[in-house]
């Protein structure tokens, strides 16, 4: 119960309730302020084109997220090509960005061992370099964020690309996207900008002891909202000096670094459960609240 007496901010929308239960189990008090939602794309022609490319058996197919895979398979089923797509995917070398898309693929009896050491675009590039990219046809099913630098790197390496963005991050959580998440077994909370502003104000007042980030967009949108409301500098100062900043993995950590905020806790295994366990260990090793930011445990960081 080492989080007892601590208020822990939850910026996630997807699986926010599960994260809250973990926080409570360790004695903490969750504070909900989701910073980002998702909107599903309705461009059926683009989706058909992407699926047709898969039928041509590309050399590699990169899946960035679980909801993206689930959306693609659900739409393929509605188009009457669900079984055909599943069979085609079994014949393709699939790279899952992390264990999350790998788990969704397994639900469709599609298995891959190709997971980068780090669940970042840089990690995927390093994995592809092992196999070579020149002349290879590579598909990318994006999550809500798009990396032009990643695409440029692949193109410079001589890869032929085809891509699809099946949902986008936004301040809203539309009905179709919420349904997709619920069908996948994820609970979700819609974002509310006024709640995010209140979160920033409470961070600055010292009400928040810990803030958690489970995705790069959750961190990115927090700073966008802070900038819009002239709260960016005060937020950065408070996070660096008074709040325990906890992230699930290196991609999220990099967003914070890009915004000049340091991370205190990041687990070695990039999962919510291990993130909260690492946070609990960190707090247990630094019991004095006023010193927790200064006495960082390097063993819990990258």
C-alpha positions as CSV (number, residue, x, y, z in Angstrom):
1,X,0.0,0.0,0.0
2,X,2.9,2.4,-0.7
3,X,0.7,4.7,-2.7
4,X,-1.5,5.4,0.3
5,X,-2.4,9.0,0.7
6,X,-1.2,9.9,-2.8
7,X,-3.4,11.4,-5.5
8,X,-2.5,9.8,-8.9
9,X,-3.6,11.5,-12.1
10,X,-4.8,9.3,-14.9
11,X,-4.5,10.9,-18.4
12,X,-5.5,7.8,-20.3
13,X,-8.9,7.5,-21.9
14,X,-8.7,3.8,-23.0
15,X,-8.5,1.4,-20.0
16,X,-8.7,4.3,-17.6
17,X,-10.9,2.3,-15.2
18,X,-8.4,-0.6,-15.2
19,X,-5.6,1.7,-14.4
20,X,-7.7,3.3,-11.6
21,X,-8.3,-0.2,-10.1
22,X,-4.5,-0.8,-10.0
23,X,-3.9,2.5,-8.3
24,X,-6.5,1.8,-5.7
25,X,-5.1,-1.7,-5.1
26,X,-1.8,-0.1,-4.2
27,X,-3.6,2.4,-1.9
28,X,-3.6,5.5,-4.1
29,X,-6.5,7.8,-5.0
30,X,-7.1,8.0,-8.8
31,X,-7.8,11.4,-10.4
32,X,-9.4,11.2,-13.8
33,X,-8.5,13.7,-16.5
34,X,-8.3,11.9,-19.9
35,X,-6.4,14.1,-22.4
36,X,-7.2,12.3,-25.7
37,X,-9.8,10.2,-27.5
38,X,-10.0,8.6,-30.9
39,X,-12.2,9.1,-34.0
40,X,-12.5,6.2,-36.4
41,X,-12.0,6.8,-40.2
42,X,-14.9,6.2,-42.5
43,X,-12.9,6.2,-45.8
44,X,-14.0,2.8,-47.0
45,X,-12.2,3.2,-50.3
46,X,-8.8,3.8,-48.6
47,X,-9.4,0.8,-46.4
48,X,-10.3,-1.4,-49.4
49,X,-7.1,-0.3,-51.1
50,X,-5.0,-1.2,-48.1
51,X,-6.6,-4.6,-47.8
52,X,-6.0,-5.2,-51.6
53,X,-2.3,-4.4,-51.0
54,X,-2.2,-7.1,-48.2
55,X,-3.7,-9.6,-50.7
56,X,-0.7,-9.0,-52.9
57,X,1.5,-10.4,-50.0
58,X,3.9,-7.6,-49.1
59,X,7.3,-8.4,-47.5
60,X,6.4,-6.8,-44.1
61,X,3.3,-5.4,-42.5
62,X,3.7,-3.1,-39.5
63,X,0.8,-2.9,-37.0
64,X,1.1,0.0,-34.6
65,X,-1.8,-0.7,-32.3
66,X,-4.5,-3.1,-31.2
67,X,-7.5,-1.0,-31.9
68,X,-6.2,-0.5,-35.5
69,X,-6.1,-4.2,-36.1
70,X,-9.5,-4.8,-34.6
71,X,-11.0,-2.0,-36.7
72,X,-9.4,-3.3,-39.9
73,X,-10.6,-6.9,-39.2
74,X,-14.1,-5.6,-38.3
75,X,-14.4,-3.6,-41.5
76,X,-13.0,-6.5,-43.6
77,X,-15.7,-8.7,-42.2
78,X,-18.4,-6.1,-43.1
79,X,-16.9,-6.0,-46.6
80,X,-17.2,-9.8,-46.9
81,X,-13.4,-10.4,-47.0
82,X,-12.7,-11.1,-43.3
83,X,-11.6,-14.8,-43.7
84,X,-9.6,-14.0,-46.9
85,X,-7.8,-11.2,-45.0
86,X,-7.0,-13.4,-42.1
87,X,-5.6,-16.0,-44.4
88,X,-3.5,-13.4,-46.2
89,X,-2.1,-12.0,-42.9
90,X,-1.0,-15.5,-41.9
91,X,1.3,-15.5,-45.0
92,X,2.9,-12.1,-44.3
93,X,5.8,-11.2,-42.0
94,X,4.0,-9.0,-39.5
95,X,5.8,-6.6,-37.1
96,X,3.7,-5.8,-34.0
97,X,4.9,-2.6,-32.4
98,X,4.3,-4.0,-29.0
99,X,2.7,-6.8,-27.1
100,X,-0.7,-5.1,-27.4
101,X,-1.2,-5.5,-31.2
102,X,0.4,-8.9,-30.9
103,X,-2.3,-10.0,-28.4
104,X,-5.1,-8.7,-30.7
105,X,-3.6,-10.6,-33.7
106,X,-3.6,-13.7,-31.6
107,X,-7.3,-13.4,-31.1
108,X,-7.6,-13.9,-34.8
109,X,-5.2,-16.8,-34.7
110,X,-2.5,-14.7,-36.4
111,X,0.9,-15.0,-34.6
112,X,4.1,-13.0,-35.0
113,X,7.4,-13.1,-33.2
114,X,8.5,-9.9,-34.8
115,X,8.4,-7.3,-32.0
116,X,11.0,-4.6,-31.7
117,X,13.2,-4.3,-28.6
118,X,11.7,-0.8,-28.1
119,X,8.1,-0.1,-29.0
120,X,9.1,3.0,-31.0
121,X,9.5,3.8,-34.7
122,X,13.3,3.7,-34.1
123,X,12.9,0.2,-32.6
124,X,11.0,-0.9,-35.7
125,X,13.7,0.5,-38.0
126,X,16.4,-1.3,-36.1
127,X,14.4,-4.6,-36.5
128,X,13.9,-4.0,-40.2
129,X,17.6,-3.3,-40.7
130,X,18.2,-6.9,-39.7
131,X,16.2,-8.1,-42.7
132,X,16.9,-5.3,-45.1
133,X,14.5,-2.9,-46.7
134,X,15.8,-2.2,-50.2
135,X,13.1,-3.3,-52.7
136,X,10.8,-4.6,-50.0
137,X,7.1,-3.8,-50.0
138,X,6.1,-2.7,-46.5
139,X,2.6,-1.8,-45.2
140,X,2.0,0.4,-42.2
141,X,-1.3,0.4,-40.2
142,X,-0.9,3.5,-38.1
143,X,-2.2,4.3,-34.7
144,X,-3.6,7.8,-34.2
145,X,-0.2,9.5,-34.7
146,X,1.8,9.7,-37.9
147,X,5.6,9.8,-38.2
148,X,6.9,11.5,-41.4
149,X,10.5,10.9,-40.2
150,X,9.8,7.1,-40.0
151,X,8.3,7.1,-43.5
152,X,11.2,9.1,-44.9
153,X,13.7,6.7,-43.3
154,X,12.0,3.7,-44.9
155,X,11.8,5.4,-48.3
156,X,15.5,6.4,-48.1
157,X,16.3,2.7,-47.4
158,X,14.6,1.7,-50.6
159,X,11.3,0.4,-49.3
160,X,8.0,0.6,-51.3
161,X,5.3,1.7,-48.8
162,X,1.6,1.6,-48.5
163,X,-0.2,3.0,-45.5
164,X,-3.5,3.4,-43.7
165,X,-4.6,5.6,-40.8
166,X,-7.7,3.9,-39.5
167,X,-8.3,6.3,-36.5
168,X,-7.1,9.6,-35.3
169,X,-6.5,11.1,-31.9
170,X,-8.8,14.0,-30.9
171,X,-10.3,15.7,-28.0
172,X,-13.5,13.6,-28.6
173,X,-14.3,10.0,-28.4
174,X,-16.9,9.3,-31.1
175,X,-19.5,6.5,-30.8
176,X,-18.0,4.2,-33.3
177,X,-14.6,4.4,-31.7
178,X,-16.1,3.9,-28.2
179,X,-17.9,0.8,-29.5
180,X,-14.7,-0.6,-31.0
181,X,-12.9,-0.2,-27.7
182,X,-15.7,-1.7,-25.7
183,X,-15.9,-4.7,-28.0
184,X,-12.1,-5.2,-27.5
185,X,-12.7,-5.3,-23.8
186,X,-11.4,-1.8,-23.1
187,X,-13.2,0.7,-20.8
188,X,-12.9,4.2,-22.0
189,X,-13.6,7.7,-20.8
190,X,-14.2,10.7,-23.1
191,X,-11.8,13.6,-22.9
192,X,-12.9,16.9,-21.5
193,X,-10.7,20.0,-22.1
194,X,-12.1,21.7,-19.0
195,X,-11.1,18.7,-16.8
196,X,-7.6,18.8,-18.3
197,X,-7.3,22.5,-17.5
198,X,-8.4,21.7,-14.0
199,X,-5.8,19.0,-13.8
200,X,-3.0,21.4,-14.8
201,X,-4.2,23.9,-12.2
202,X,-4.3,21.1,-9.5
203,X,-0.8,20.1,-10.5
204,X,0.4,23.7,-10.0
205,X,-1.4,23.8,-6.6
206,X,0.3,20.7,-5.4
207,X,-2.9,18.6,-5.2
208,X,-1.5,16.0,-7.6
209,X,1.3,13.8,-6.3
210,X,1.7,11.5,-9.3
211,X,0.8,11.8,-13.0
212,X,0.7,8.8,-15.3
213,X,1.0,8.7,-19.1
214,X,0.2,5.5,-21.0
215,X,0.6,6.8,-24.5
216,X,2.6,9.5,-26.4
217,X,-0.6,11.3,-27.5
218,X,-1.9,11.6,-23.9
219,X,1.3,13.4,-23.0
220,X,1.4,15.5,-26.2
221,X,-2.2,16.7,-25.8
222,X,-1.6,17.8,-22.2
223,X,1.0,20.2,-23.4
224,X,-1.1,21.4,-26.3
225,X,-3.9,22.3,-24.0
226,X,-1.5,23.9,-21.5
227,X,0.0,26.0,-24.3
228,X,-3.5,27.1,-25.5
229,X,-4.3,28.3,-21.9
230,X,-0.9,30.0,-21.1
231,X,-0.1,27.3,-18.6
232,X,2.8,25.5,-20.3
233,X,5.7,27.0,-18.3
234,X,4.0,26.6,-14.9
235,X,3.0,23.0,-15.8
236,X,6.6,22.2,-16.9
237,X,8.0,23.6,-13.6
238,X,5.5,21.7,-11.4
239,X,6.1,18.4,-13.2
240,X,9.9,18.7,-12.9
241,X,9.9,19.8,-9.2
242,X,6.8,18.6,-7.4
243,X,5.1,15.7,-9.2
244,X,6.3,12.1,-9.8
245,X,6.1,11.7,-13.5
246,X,5.3,8.0,-14.5
247,X,5.3,6.7,-18.0
248,X,4.6,3.3,-19.5
249,X,7.4,3.2,-22.1
250,X,10.1,5.0,-24.1
251,X,7.9,6.6,-26.7
252,X,5.9,8.4,-24.1
253,X,9.1,9.3,-22.2
254,X,10.4,11.0,-25.4
255,X,7.3,13.2,-25.7
256,X,8.0,14.5,-22.2
257,X,11.7,15.0,-22.9
258,X,10.7,17.0,-26.0
259,X,8.7,19.2,-23.7
260,X,11.6,19.6,-21.3
261,X,10.0,17.4,-18.6
262,X,12.0,14.5,-17.0
263,X,10.5,11.1,-16.2
264,X,10.8,9.6,-12.7
265,X,9.4,6.1,-13.3
266,X,9.4,3.8,-16.3
267,X,9.0,0.1,-16.0
268,X,11.3,-2.4,-17.8
269,X,8.2,-4.1,-19.1
270,X,5.9,-1.7,-20.9
271,X,2.6,-2.6,-19.3
272,X,0.2,-0.7,-17.0
273,X,0.5,-3.3,-14.2
274,X,4.3,-3.2,-14.1
275,X,4.2,0.6,-14.4
276,X,2.1,0.9,-11.2
277,X,4.3,-1.7,-9.5
278,X,7.4,0.3,-10.4
279,X,5.8,3.5,-9.2
280,X,5.0,1.7,-5.9
281,X,8.6,0.6,-5.6
282,X,9.9,4.1,-6.3
283,X,7.6,5.6,-3.7
284,X,8.6,2.9,-1.2
285,X,12.3,3.8,-1.7
286,X,11.6,7.5,-1.3
287,X,9.1,7.9,1.5
288,X,9.6,11.6,2.1
289,X,7.1,13.3,-0.3
290,X,9.2,16.5,-0.6
291,X,12.2,14.6,-1.7
292,X,10.7,12.1,-4.1
293,X,11.5,14.2,-7.2
294,X,15.1,14.7,-6.2
295,X,15.8,11.1,-5.1
296,X,15.1,9.4,-8.3
297,X,15.7,5.6,-8.6
298,X,17.8,5.1,-11.7
299,X,17.0,1.4,-11.6
300,X,13.4,2.2,-12.4
301,X,14.4,4.4,-15.4
302,X,15.6,3.5,-18.8
